[in-house]
Amino acid sequence: MKNLENKNPILCATAYLFFMPTLYIILTDRRKNKYNAFHASFALILWMVLITIFMLIRAINMLAIASLQTNFASLLLWAVTIPFSLFAFFDKTIEIPIFSKIAGFLA
């Protein structure tokens, strides 16, 4: 039987790229490892920020204030997650002042 408490850089990297692995880490025993818990909480915060920004872009589009390309904006916002997944995969840390403190507290 696999030990679920070991750190898993591939799972943490996919938590940044896709939303479901984030929930998987948080809702299972994989959160007992500090590494997994930190990256899952950091990915969750990142996803909440990106979804909020995307919703604001959609609201601005609906109000016809600006003609923004929503598909391009969503692709750009998703591209933001790629460096974070690489940092998680190669076991490097990145410090973003507010987000890192919150993620460390949640982990």
C-alpha distances in whole Angstrom, upper triangle without the diagonal:
4,6,9,12,12,15,15,19,19,18,21,23,23,23,27,27,26,26,23,21,22,22,18,18,20,19,16,14,14,18,17,17,21,21,19,21,24,24,23,26,28,27,28,32,32,32,34,37,37,37,40,42,41,43,45,46,46,49,51,51,52,55,56,56,55,54,50,48,45,43,44,43,40,39,40,38,35,36,36,32,31,32,30,27,28,28,25,23,25,25,28,30,33,35,36,38,38,35,33,34,33,29,29,30,28,25
4,6,9,9,12,12,15,15,14,17,20,19,20,23,24,23,24,21,18,20,20,16,15,18,18,14,12,11,15,14,14,17,17,15,18,21,20,20,23,25,24,25,28,29,29,31,34,34,34,37,39,38,40,43,43,44,46,48,48,49,52,53,54,52,51,47,45,42,40,41,40,37,36,37,35,32,32,32,28,28,29,26,23,24,25,21,20,22,21,24,26,29,31,33,35,34,31,29,31,30,26,26,27,25,22
4,5,6,10,11,14,15,14,16,19,19,19,23,24,24,23,21,18,19,19,16,14,16,16,13,10,9,12,11,11,14,14,13,15,18,18,18,21,23,23,24,27,28,28,30,32,33,33,36,38,38,39,42,43,43,45,47,48,49,51,53,53,51,51,47,45,42,41,41,40,37,36,36,34,31,32,31,28,28,28,25,23,24,23,20,19,21,19,23,24,27,29,31,32,32,29,27,28,27,24,23,24,22,19
4,6,8,9,13,14,12,13,16,17,16,20,21,20,20,18,14,15,15,12,10,13,13,9,7,5,9,8,8,12,12,10,12,15,15,15,17,20,19,20,23,24,24,26,29,29,30,32,34,34,36,38,39,40,42,44,44,45,48,49,49,48,47,44,42,39,37,38,37,33,33,34,31,28,29,29,25,25,26,23,20,22,21,18,17,20,18,21,22,25,26,28,30,29,26,24,25,24,21,20,21,19,16
4,7,9,12,14,13,13,17,17,17,20,22,21,21,19,16,16,16,13,11,12,13,10,7,6,8,6,5,9,10,9,10,13,14,14,16,18,19,20,22,24,24,26,28,29,30,32,34,34,36,38,39,40,42,44,45,46,48,50,49,48,48,44,43,40,38,38,37,34,33,34,31,29,29,28,25,25,25,22,20,21,20,17,17,19,16,19,20,23,24,26,27,27,24,22,23,22,18,18,19,17,14
4,6,10,12,11,12,15,16,16,19,21,21,21,19,16,16,17,15,12,14,16,13,10,8,10,9,6,9,9,8,11,13,13,14,17,18,19,20,23,23,24,26,28,29,30,32,34,34,36,38,39,40,42,44,45,46,48,50,49,48,47,44,42,39,38,37,36,33,32,33,30,28,28,27,23,23,23,20,18,19,18,14,14,15,13,17,18,21,23,25,27,27,24,21,23,22,19,18,20,18,15
4,6,9,9,9,11,13,13,15,18,18,19,18,14,14,16,14,11,13,16,13,11,8,9,9,6,8,6,6,9,11,10,12,14,15,16,18,20,20,21,24,25,26,27,29,31,31,33,35,36,37,39,41,42,43,45,47,46,45,44,40,39,36,35,34,33,30,29,29,27,24,25,23,20,20,19,16,14,15,14,11,11,12,10,13,14,17,19,22,24,24,21,18,20,20,16,16,18,17,13
4,6,6,6,9,10,11,13,15,15,16,15,11,12,15,12,10,13,15,13,12,9,11,12,9,11,8,7,10,12,10,11,14,15,14,17,19,19,20,23,24,24,25,28,29,29,31,34,34,35,38,39,40,41,44,45,44,43,42,38,36,34,32,32,30,28,26,27,25,22,22,21,18,17,17,15,12,13,13,9,8,11,10,13,15,17,20,22,24,25,21,19,21,21,17,17,20,18,15
4,5,5,6,9,10,11,13,14,16,15,12,12,16,14,12,15,17,16,16,12,13,14,12,12,9,8,11,12,9,11,14,14,13,16,18,17,18,21,23,22,24,27,27,27,30,32,32,33,36,37,37,39,42,42,42,40,39,36,34,31,30,29,28,25,24,24,22,19,19,18,15,14,14,12,9,9,9,6,5,7,7,10,12,15,18,20,22,23,20,18,20,20,17,17,20,19,16
4,5,5,6,9,10,11,12,14,14,10,12,15,13,12,15,17,16,16,13,14,16,14,15,12,10,14,14,11,12,16,15,13,16,19,18,18,21,23,22,23,26,27,26,29,31,31,32,35,36,36,38,41,41,41,39,38,34,32,30,27,27,26,24,22,22,21,18,18,18,14,13,14,12,9,9,11,8,6,9,10,13,15,17,20,22,25,25,21,20,23,22,19,20,23,21,18
4,5,5,6,9,10,10,11,10,7,9,11,9,8,12,14,13,13,10,12,14,12,14,11,8,11,12,9,9,13,13,11,14,17,16,16,19,21,20,21,24,25,25,27,29,30,30,33,35,35,36,39,40,40,38,37,33,31,29,27,27,26,23,22,22,20,17,18,18,14,14,15,13,9,12,12,9,8,12,12,15,16,18,20,21,24,24,20,19,22,21,17,18,21,18,16
4,5,5,7,9,10,11,11,8,8,11,10,8,11,14,13,14,10,11,13,11,12,8,6,9,9,6,7,10,10,8,11,14,13,14,17,18,18,19,22,23,23,25,27,28,29,31,33,33,35,37,38,38,36,36,32,30,28,26,26,24,22,21,21,19,16,16,16,12,12,12,10,7,10,10,6,7,10,10,12,12,14,16,17,20,20,16,15,18,17,13,15,17,15,13
4,5,6,7,9,11,12,9,10,13,13,12,14,17,17,18,14,14,17,15,15,11,10,12,12,8,9,12,11,9,12,15,13,13,17,18,17,19,21,22,22,24,26,26,28,30,31,32,34,36,37,36,34,33,30,28,25,24,23,22,19,18,18,16,13,13,13,9,9,9,7,4,6,8,5,5,9,10,11,12,13,16,17,21,21,17,16,19,19,15,17,20,18,16
4,5,5,6,8,9,6,8,11,11,11,13,16,16,17,14,15,18,16,17,14,11,14,14,10,10,13,12,9,12,15,13,12,16,17,16,17,20,21,20,23,25,25,26,29,30,30,32,34,35,35,33,32,28,26,24,22,22,21,18,17,17,16,12,13,13,10,9,12,10,7,9,11,9,9,13,13,15,16,17,19,20,23,22,19,18,21,20,17,19,21,19,18
4,6,5,6,7,5,5,8,9,8,10,13,14,15,12,12,16,15,15,12,10,11,11,8,6,9,9,6,8,11,10,10,13,15,14,15,18,19,19,21,23,24,24,27,29,29,30,33,34,34,32,32,28,26,23,22,22,20,17,17,17,15,12,14,13,9,11,12,10,8,11,12,9,10,14,14,15,15,16,18,18,20,20,16,16,19,17,14,16,18,16,15
4,6,7,10,8,7,11,12,12,13,16,17,19,16,15,19,17,16,14,12,13,12,8,8,10,8,5,8,10,8,8,11,12,11,13,16,16,16,19,21,21,22,25,26,26,28,31,31,31,29,29,25,23,21,19,19,18,15,14,14,12,9,10,9,6,7,9,6,5,9,10,9,10,13,14,14,14,13,15,15,18,18,14,14,17,16,13,16,18,16,16
4,7,9,9,9,13,13,14,16,18,19,21,18,18,21,20,20,17,15,16,15,12,11,14,12,9,11,13,10,9,13,14,12,13,17,17,16,19,21,20,21,24,25,25,27,30,30,30,28,27,24,21,19,17,17,16,13,12,13,11,7,9,9,6,7,10,8,7,10,12,11,11,15,16,16,17,16,19,18,21,21,17,18,21,20,17,20,22,20,19
4,6,7,8,10,11,12,14,16,17,19,17,17,21,20,20,18,15,16,16,13,11,13,13,9,10,13,11,9,12,14,12,12,16,17,16,18,21,20,21,23,25,25,26,29,30,31,29,28,24,22,19,17,18,17,13,13,14,12,9,11,12,9,10,13,12,10,13,15,13,14,18,18,19,19,19,21,20,23,22,18,19,22,20,18,21,22,20,19
4,6,5,7,9,11,11,13,15,18,16,15,19,19,19,18,14,14,15,12,10,11,12,8,8,11,10,7,10,13,11,11,14,16,15,16,19,20,20,22,25,25,26,28,30,30,29,28,25,23,20,18,19,18,14,15,16,13,11,14,14,11,13,16,13,12,16,17,15,16,20,20,21,20,20,21,20,23,21,17,18,21,18,16,19,20,17,17
4,5,5,6,9,10,11,12,15,14,14,18,18,19,18,14,14,16,13,10,13,14,11,10,14,13,11,13,16,15,14,18,19,18,19,23,23,23,25,28,28,28,31,33,33,32,31,28,26,23,21,22,21,18,18,20,17,14,17,17,14,16,18,16,14,18,19,16,17,21,21,22,22,22,24,23,25,24,20,21,23,20,18,20,21,18,18
4,5,5,6,9,10,10,13,11,11,15,15,16,14,11,12,13,11,8,11,12,9,10,14,13,12,14,17,16,16,20,21,21,22,25,26,26,28,30,30,31,34,35,36,34,34,30,28,25,23,24,23,20,19,21,18,15,17,17,14,15,17,14,12,15,16,13,14,18,17,19,19,20,22,22,24,23,19,19,21,19,16,18,20,17,16
4,5,5,6,9,10,13,11,10,14,14,14,13,9,9,11,8,5,8,9,7,6,10,11,9,12,14,14,15,17,19,19,20,23,24,24,27,29,29,30,33,34,34,33,33,29,28,25,24,24,22,19,19,20,17,15,17,16,13,15,16,13,12,15,16,13,14,18,17,18,17,18,19,19,21,19,16,16,18,16,13,15,16,13,13
4,5,5,6,8,11,11,10,14,15,16,15,11,11,13,11,8,9,12,10,8,12,13,11,13,16,16,15,18,20,20,21,24,25,25,27,29,30,31,33,35,35,34,34,31,29,26,25,26,24,21,22,23,20,18,20,19,16,18,20,17,16,19,19,16,18,21,20,22,21,21,22,22,23,21,18,18,20,17,14,17,17,14,13
4,6,5,6,9,8,9,12,13,15,14,11,11,13,12,9,11,14,12,11,15,16,14,16,19,19,19,22,24,23,24,27,28,28,30,33,33,34,36,38,39,37,37,34,32,29,27,28,27,23,24,25,22,19,22,21,18,19,21,18,16,19,20,16,17,21,20,22,21,22,24,24,26,24,20,20,22,19,16,18,19,15,14
4,6,6,7,5,5,9,10,11,11,7,7,10,9,6,9,12,11,10,14,15,14,16,19,20,20,22,24,24,26,28,29,30,32,34,35,35,38,39,40,38,38,35,33,30,29,29,28,24,25,25,22,20,22,21,17,19,20,16,15,18,17,14,15,18,17,19,18,20,21,21,23,22,18,18,19,17,14,15,16,13,11
4,6,8,7,5,9,11,11,12,9,7,10,10,7,8,11,11,9,12,15,14,15,18,19,19,21,23,24,24,27,29,29,30,33,34,34,37,39,39,38,38,34,33,30,29,30,28,25,26,26,23,21,23,22,18,20,21,18,17,20,19,16,18,21,19,21,19,20,21,21,22,20,17,17,17,15,12,14,14,10,9
4,7,8,8,10,13,14,15,12,10,14,14,10,11,15,14,12,15,18,16,17,20,21,21,23,25,26,26,29,30,30,32,34,35,36,38,40,40,40,39,36,35,32,31,32,30,27,28,28,25,23,26,25,21,23,24,21,20,23,23,19,21,24,22,24,23,24,25,25,26,24,20,20,21,18,16,17,17,13,13
4,5,6,9,11,13,14,11,10,14,14,11,13,16,16,15,18,20,19,20,23,24,24,26,28,28,29,32,33,33,35,38,38,39,41,43,44,43,42,39,38,34,33,34,32,29,29,30,27,25,27,26,23,24,25,22,20,23,23,19,20,23,21,24,23,25,26,26,28,26,23,22,23,20,17,18,18,15,13
4,5,6,8,11,13,10,10,14,14,12,14,17,17,17,20,22,21,23,25,26,26,29,31,31,32,35,36,36,38,41,41,42,44,46,46,45,45,42,40,37,36,37,35,32,32,33,30,27,29,28,24,25,26,23,21,23,23,19,20,22,20,23,22,24,26,26,28,26,23,22,22,21,18,18,18,15,13
4,5,6,9,10,7,7,11,11,10,12,15,15,15,18,19,19,21,24,24,25,27,29,29,31,33,34,35,37,39,40,41,43,45,45,43,43,40,38,35,34,34,33,29,29,30,27,25,26,25,21,22,23,19,17,20,19,15,16,19,17,19,19,21,23,24,25,24,21,20,21,19,16,16,17,14,11
4,5,7,8,6,5,8,10,8,9,12,13,13,15,17,18,19,21,23,23,25,27,28,29,31,33,34,35,37,38,39,41,43,43,42,42,38,37,34,33,34,32,29,29,29,26,24,25,24,20,22,22,18,17,20,18,15,17,19,16,18,18,20,20,21,22,21,18,17,17,16,12,13,13,10,8
4,6,9,8,7,10,12,11,12,15,16,16,19,21,21,22,25,26,27,29,31,32,33,35,36,37,39,41,42,43,45,47,46,45,46,42,41,38,37,37,35,32,32,32,29,28,29,27,24,25,25,21,20,22,20,17,18,20,17,19,19,21,22,23,24,23,20,18,18,17,14,13,14,12,9
4,6,5,6,9,10,11,12,14,15,16,18,20,21,23,24,26,27,29,30,31,33,35,36,37,39,41,42,43,45,47,46,45,45,41,40,37,36,36,34,32,31,31,28,26,27,25,22,23,22,19,18,19,17,14,15,17,14,16,16,18,19,21,22,22,19,17,17,17,14,12,14,12,9
4,6,5,6,9,10,10,12,14,15,16,18,20,21,22,24,26,27,29,30,31,33,35,36,37,39,40,42,44,45,44,43,43,40,39,36,35,35,33,31,30,30,27,25,26,24,21,22,21,17,17,18,16,13,15,16,13,14,13,15,16,18,19,19,16,13,14,14,11,9,11,10,6
4,6,5,6,9,10,11,12,14,16,16,18,20,21,22,24,26,27,28,30,32,33,34,36,38,39,40,42,44,43,41,41,38,37,34,33,33,31,28,28,27,24,23,23,21,18,18,17,14,13,14,12,9,11,12,9,11,10,13,14,16,18,18,15,13,14,14,11,10,13,12,8
4,6,5,6,9,10,10,12,14,15,16,18,20,21,22,24,26,26,28,30,31,32,34,36,37,38,40,42,41,40,40,36,35,32,31,31,29,26,26,26,23,21,22,20,17,17,17,14,12,14,13,9,11,13,11,13,13,15,16,18,20,19,16,14,16,15,11,11,13,11,8
4,6,5,6,8,10,10,12,14,15,16,18,20,21,23,24,25,27,29,30,31,33,35,36,37,39,41,40,39,39,36,35,32,31,31,29,26,26,26,23,21,23,21,17,19,18,15,14,17,15,12,14,16,14,15,14,15,16,17,18,17,14,12,13,12,8,9,10,8,5
4,6,5,6,8,10,11,12,14,15,17,18,20,21,23,24,26,27,29,30,32,33,35,36,38,39,38,37,38,34,33,31,30,30,27,25,25,24,21,20,21,18,15,17,16,12,13,15,13,10,13,15,12,12,10,12,12,13,14,14,11,9,10,9,6,6,9,7,5
4,5,5,6,8,10,10,12,14,15,16,18,20,21,22,24,26,27,28,30,31,32,34,36,37,37,35,35,31,30,28,27,27,24,22,22,21,18,17,17,15,12,13,13,9,9,12,10,7,10,12,10,11,10,11,12,13,15,15,11,10,12,11,8,9,12,10,8
4,5,5,6,9,10,10,12,14,15,16,18,20,21,22,24,26,27,28,30,31,33,35,36,36,34,34,31,30,27,26,26,24,21,21,21,18,16,18,16,13,15,15,11,11,14,13,10,13,15,14,15,13,14,15,15,17,16,12,12,14,12,8,10,12,9,8
4,5,5,6,9,10,11,12,14,15,17,18,20,21,23,24,26,27,29,30,32,33,35,34,33,34,30,30,27,27,27,24,22,22,22,18,17,19,17,14,16,16,13,13,16,15,12,15,18,16,16,14,14,14,13,15,13,9,9,11,8,5,8,9,6,7
4,5,5,6,9,10,11,12,14,15,17,18,20,21,23,24,26,27,29,30,32,33,32,31,32,28,28,25,25,24,22,20,20,19,16,15,16,13,11,14,13,9,11,14,12,10,14,16,14,13,11,10,11,10,12,11,7,7,9,8,5,8,10,9,9
4,5,5,6,9,10,10,12,14,15,16,18,20,21,22,24,26,27,28,30,31,31,30,30,26,25,22,22,22,19,17,17,17,13,12,14,11,8,11,12,8,9,12,12,10,13,16,15,15,13,12,13,12,15,14,10,10,13,11,9,12,14,12,12
4,5,5,6,9,10,11,12,14,15,16,18,20,21,22,24,26,27,29,30,30,29,29,26,25,22,22,22,20,17,18,18,14,13,16,14,11,14,15,12,13,16,16,14,17,19,18,18,16,15,16,14,16,14,10,12,14,11,9,12,13,10,11
4,5,5,6,9,10,11,12,14,15,17,19,20,21,23,24,26,27,29,28,27,28,25,25,22,22,22,19,17,18,17,14,14,16,13,12,15,15,12,14,17,16,15,18,20,19,18,16,14,14,12,13,10,7,10,11,8,8,11,12,10,12
4,5,5,6,9,10,11,12,14,15,17,18,20,21,23,24,26,27,26,25,26,22,22,19,19,19,16,14,15,14,10,10,12,9,8,12,12,9,11,15,14,13,16,19,18,17,15,13,13,11,13,11,8,10,13,11,10,14,15,14,15
4,5,5,6,8,10,10,12,14,15,16,18,20,21,22,24,26,25,24,24,21,20,17,17,17,15,12,13,13,10,9,12,10,9,12,14,11,12,16,16,15,18,20,20,20,18,16,17,15,17,15,12,14,16,14,13,16,17,15,16
4,6,5,6,9,10,11,12,14,15,16,18,20,21,23,25,24,23,24,21,21,18,18,19,16,14,16,15,12,12,15,13,12,16,17,15,16,19,19,18,21,24,23,22,20,18,18,15,17,14,11,14,16,13,13,16,17,15,17
4,6,5,6,9,10,11,12,14,15,17,18,20,21,23,22,21,22,19,19,16,17,17,14,13,15,14,10,11,14,11,11,15,16,14,16,19,19,19,21,24,23,22,19,17,16,13,15,12,10,14,15,13,13,17,18,16,18
4,5,5,6,9,10,11,12,14,15,16,18,20,21,21,19,20,16,16,13,14,14,10,9,11,10,6,8,11,9,9,13,14,13,15,18,18,18,21,23,23,22,20,18,18,15,17,15,13,16,18,16,16,20,21,19,20
4,5,5,6,9,10,10,12,14,15,16,18,20,20,19,19,16,16,12,13,14,11,9,12,12,9,10,13,12,12,16,18,16,17,21,21,21,23,26,26,25,23,21,21,18,20,18,15,19,20,18,18,21,22,20,22
4,5,5,6,9,10,11,12,14,15,17,19,18,18,19,16,16,13,15,16,13,11,15,14,11,13,16,14,15,18,20,18,20,23,23,23,26,28,28,27,24,22,21,18,19,17,15,19,20,18,18,22,22,20,22
4,5,5,6,9,10,11,12,14,15,17,16,15,16,13,14,11,13,13,10,9,12,11,8,11,14,12,14,17,18,18,20,22,23,23,26,28,28,26,24,21,21,18,19,17,16,19,21,19,19,23,24,22,24
4,5,5,6,9,10,11,12,14,15,15,14,14,11,11,8,10,11,7,7,10,10,8,10,13,13,14,17,19,18,20,23,24,24,26,28,29,28,26,23,23,20,22,20,19,22,24,22,22,25,26,24,26
4,5,5,6,9,10,10,12,14,15,14,15,12,13,10,12,14,11,10,14,14,12,14,17,16,17,20,22,22,23,26,27,27,29,31,31,30,29,26,26,23,24,22,20,24,25,23,23,27,27,25,27
4,5,5,6,9,10,11,12,12,12,13,11,13,11,14,14,11,11,15,14,12,15,18,17,18,22,23,23,24,27,28,28,30,33,33,31,29,26,26,22,23,21,20,24,25,23,24,27,28,26,29
4,5,5,6,9,10,11,10,9,10,7,9,7,10,11,8,9,13,12,11,14,16,16,18,21,22,22,24,27,27,28,30,32,33,31,30,27,27,23,25,23,22,25,27,25,26,29,30,29,31
4,5,5,6,9,10,11,10,10,9,9,7,10,12,10,10,14,14,13,15,18,18,20,23,25,25,26,29,30,30,32,34,35,34,32,29,29,26,28,26,24,28,30,27,28,31,32,30,32
4,5,5,6,9,9,10,11,10,12,10,14,15,13,13,17,17,16,18,21,21,22,25,27,27,28,31,32,32,34,37,37,36,34,31,31,27,28,26,25,29,30,28,28,32,32,31,33
4,5,5,6,6,7,8,8,11,10,14,15,12,14,17,17,16,19,21,21,23,26,27,27,29,32,32,33,35,37,38,36,34,31,31,27,28,27,26,29,31,29,30,33,34,32,35
4,5,5,7,6,6,6,8,8,12,13,11,13,16,16,16,19,21,21,23,26,28,28,30,32,33,34,36,38,39,37,36,33,33,29,31,29,28,31,33,31,32,35,36,34,36
4,5,8,9,9,10,12,11,14,16,14,15,19,19,19,21,24,24,26,28,31,31,32,35,36,36,38,40,41,40,38,35,35,32,33,31,30,33,35,33,33,37,37,35,38
4,5,8,10,11,14,13,17,18,17,18,21,21,21,24,26,26,28,31,32,32,34,37,37,38,40,42,43,41,39,36,36,32,33,31,31,34,36,33,34,38,38,37,39
4,5,7,9,12,12,16,17,16,18,21,21,21,24,25,26,28,30,32,33,34,37,38,39,40,43,43,42,40,37,37,33,34,33,32,36,37,35,36,40,40,39,41
4,7,9,13,13,17,17,16,18,21,20,20,24,25,25,28,30,31,32,34,36,37,38,40,42,42,41,39,36,35,31,32,31,31,34,36,34,35,38,39,38,40
4,6,9,11,14,14,13,16,18,17,18,21,22,22,25,27,29,30,32,33,34,36,38,39,40,38,37,34,33,30,31,30,30,33,35,33,34,38,38,37,39
4,7,9,12,12,12,14,16,16,17,20,21,22,25,26,28,29,31,33,34,35,37,39,40,38,37,34,34,31,33,32,31,34,36,35,35,38,39,38,40
4,6,9,8,8,11,13,12,14,16,17,18,21,23,24,26,27,29,30,32,33,35,36,35,33,30,31,28,30,29,28,31,33,32,32,35,36,35,37
4,6,5,6,9,10,11,12,14,15,17,19,21,23,24,25,27,29,30,31,33,35,34,33,30,31,28,30,29,28,31,33,32,32,35,36,35,36
4,5,5,6,9,10,10,12,14,15,17,19,22,23,23,26,27,28,29,32,33,32,31,29,29,27,29,28,26,29,31,29,29,33,34,32,33
4,5,5,6,9,10,11,12,15,16,17,20,21,22,24,26,27,27,30,31,31,30,28,29,27,30,29,26,29,32,30,29,33,34,32,33
4,5,5,6,9,10,10,13,15,16,18,20,21,22,24,25,26,28,30,29,29,26,27,25,28,27,25,28,31,30,29,32,34,32,33
4,5,5,6,9,10,11,13,15,17,18,19,21,23,24,25,27,29,27,27,24,25,22,25,24,22,25,28,26,26,29,31,29,30
4,5,5,6,9,10,11,13,16,17,17,20,22,22,23,26,27,26,25,23,24,22,25,24,21,24,27,25,24,27,29,27,28
4,5,5,6,9,10,11,14,15,16,18,20,21,21,24,25,25,24,22,24,22,25,25,22,24,27,26,25,28,30,28,29
4,5,5,7,9,10,12,14,15,17,18,20,21,23,24,23,23,20,21,20,23,22,20,22,25,24,23,27,29,27,28
4,5,5,7,10,12,12,14,16,17,18,20,22,23,22,21,18,19,17,20,19,17,19,22,21,20,23,25,24,25
4,5,6,7,10,11,11,14,16,16,17,20,21,20,20,18,20,18,21,21,18,20,23,21,20,23,25,23,24
4,5,5,8,10,10,12,14,15,16,18,20,19,19,17,19,18,21,21,18,20,23,23,21,24,26,25,25
4,6,7,8,9,11,12,14,15,17,18,17,16,14,15,14,17,17,15,16,20,19,18,21,23,22,22
4,6,5,6,9,10,11,12,15,16,15,14,13,15,14,17,17,14,15,19,18,16,19,21,20,19
4,5,5,6,9,10,11,12,14,14,14,13,16,16,19,20,17,17,21,21,18,21,24,22,21
4,5,5,6,9,10,11,12,11,11,10,13,13,17,18,15,15,19,19,17,19,22,22,21
4,5,5,6,9,10,11,9,9,8,11,11,15,16,13,12,16,16,14,16,19,18,17
4,5,5,6,9,10,10,11,11,14,15,18,19,15,15,18,18,15,17,20,19,17
4,5,5,6,8,8,10,11,14,16,19,20,17,16,20,21,18,19,22,21,20
4,6,5,6,5,6,7,11,13,16,18,15,13,17,18,15,16,20,19,17
4,6,5,6,7,9,12,14,17,18,15,13,17,17,14,14,18,17,15
4,6,8,10,12,16,18,21,22,19,17,20,21,17,18,21,20,18
4,6,9,11,15,18,21,22,20,18,21,22,19,19,22,22,19
4,7,10,13,16,19,20,18,15,18,19,16,16,19,19,16
4,7,10,13,16,18,16,13,16,18,15,15,19,19,17
4,7,10,12,14,12,10,13,15,12,12,15,16,14
4,6,10,12,10,8,11,13,12,12,16,16,15
4,6,9,8,6,9,11,10,11,14,15,15
4,6,6,5,8,10,10,11,14,15,15
4,6,6,7,9,10,11,13,15,16
4,6,5,6,9,10,11,12,14
4,5,5,6,8,10,10,12
4,5,5,6,8,10,10
4,5,5,6,9,10
4,5,5,6,9
4,5,5,6
4,5,5
4,6
4
